[in-house]
């Protein structure tokens, strides 16, 4: 996008966000990014979807 600033971590943040949105397990995302789940939580916790809301949304979709 025009006017968007890219920083060194832009691509890793995008990768983490897209991976979480796709429902890939945290351990797999962390391994693919080359760090532990603890490090992943410290750096990318804001990209991890709320598990409770997701579970209810999936359950409600099956009931409807």
N, C-alpha and C positions, 0 to 999 in steps of 0.2 A: 504494500500500500504506500501511496505517496505520503511523505512526511513521517513515516514510521521509522523509529530508531532501532537498529539492531545492536544488541550488546552481546558479549561473549556467551551468556547463558540463555539467550533467546531460544535457540533450537532445543536445548535440553529441557527447558520449561515447557515448550510446546509438545515435545515428545511425552513428557510425564503427564501433562494434562490430557492429551489425546488417548494415551494408554489407559488412564483411569476412567475416562469417559467410555471407553470400549469395554470396560469390565474386566480387564486383565488383572490377575491377582497381584497384590502389592509385592510379594516376594519375587515374582517373575519380572516385574518392572524394575525393581531395584537391581536384580542380577543383570538385566540387560543394560542398565545404565552404569554398571560397574561399581556399585556401592552396597552397603548393608541396608537392611530395612530401617535401622535406627537413623542412619544418615539420611535416608530418603524421607523419613518423617520430619526431620529437622529442616530440610530444604523444600520439600514439596507437599507438606501436609494440607496446604490450602487447595490442592487439586484433588484430594481424595474425597469422593462423594460421600454424603451422609448415608451410611449403610442402612440405618433404620428407615429413612424415607424411601430409599431404593427398594428395600424388601417389601414395604407396604404397597408401593406402586406396582411391583410385579405381581403381588398377591391380588390386588384389586383388578388388574388387567385380566387375570385368569377367571375371576368371579363374574365379571361383566359379560 
